[in-house]
Amino acid sequence: MFPVSFISSVSLLALTGVFAMNPWLRVFLPFAAGYYFSYFVRNVNAVIAPELTRELGVSAADLGLLTSAYLLTFGAVQLPLGIALDRWGPRRVETGLLLIAAAGCGLFALGETLPQLAVARGLIGLGVSACLMASFKAFGQWFGVERQASLNAAIMAAGGLGALTASTPLSWAIPALGWRTVFVALGAAGLVIALLIWRTPDKPAAGAAGESLRRQLAALRDILRSRAFWRYTPQSTLIVGGFMALQGLWAVPWLMNFSGLPRAAAAHHLLLMSLGMLLGFLGIAFGIGPLTARGVSAERVLQTGMGLGMLATLLIVTGTGPSEPLWFALGLVFSVGNLAYALLQKHYAGSLAGRVNTALNLMVFVGAFSIQWSFGAAIDALQARGMSPRDAYQATFGVLLALQLGGWLWYLAGSLRAARPGN
């Protein structure tokens, strides 16, 4: 018996053969499989956290650091990754990195100590670091910037499917297979997807391939200094990064310690959040065009969605209202956060797409890593001072919400400034 991720990868390989004559499917399906895999391995530790804690005897901070090793290596390579994508193209870059991810999954399955598992987790993060950004780059090459928002949302929906299967379905598989067998199967899936990506067609593009490294770095420096970049960055770092930290690790422990749910029920909430996220991505993929035609801009959708996300988070932190609809709503509204990539890219030339997207993605993963680790450290510190687990989780989540609110207000203020005449 294999996890859903492996079966889905083989199915996508078959579909790619069936639709080999369709360029859209030949490009979209392989990259969708890659991002499905990336999201699955990102979130898997949220479900196997009890097994890791029991077998390794680690604290909440240790568990957060172990899981965050993925985010650390993932984020660390984003800037050079952007240069590589613009220079050598998404097919070559992602194929090579996925081989590293497959090796990391195999090493994680064999790991016996916290350092061994952390190294393996770091290799996995490095290996899937291009899955989303390579997709964005490929879509920009093949389909143009005018379809970027809807295609970005479609690939994010594939990630949402990965998150969905890395929740309740995975929790069903763990007792029967064990977490080590799951990682062996994930390693095999990574190899299959690497083959899928390698067989996608190339589309030569003008731009960075003919640039010197010095010019590429100068362009990256200009991106990082631009006002547009820093208008979107705080919100994406704190809100999207915080959502990733929650979904990737802390949602299940929160529900078990704050809400008193058993693991199966907590994993079900994670399933609902992932389902909401998947539906949100699909809604953006098919709805952003009609909304724009009716005068509702992607910018307005992003502003409103993040505001509703703050409200849903507040209700969760205070324990107000039914939990299942709130966690579903959390995934639904936070899915719009990824519109920031397409909105930011419009401020720059198409040849800079890899560097623009990876620069923003770096900040998102800096946020996700910092929040995922500090969340556990804060809980340990508060409990050491005598606070109950429930109160420690609530206080920590409350501080995160306050920071996220600040990031959202910064973005709103920047949007108002940008809308003034002369800006």
Order of alpha helices (4+ residues) and beta strands (2+ residues): alpha-alpha-alpha-alpha-alpha-alpha-alpha-alpha-alpha-alpha-alpha-alpha-alpha-alpha-alpha-alpha-alpha-alpha-alpha-alpha
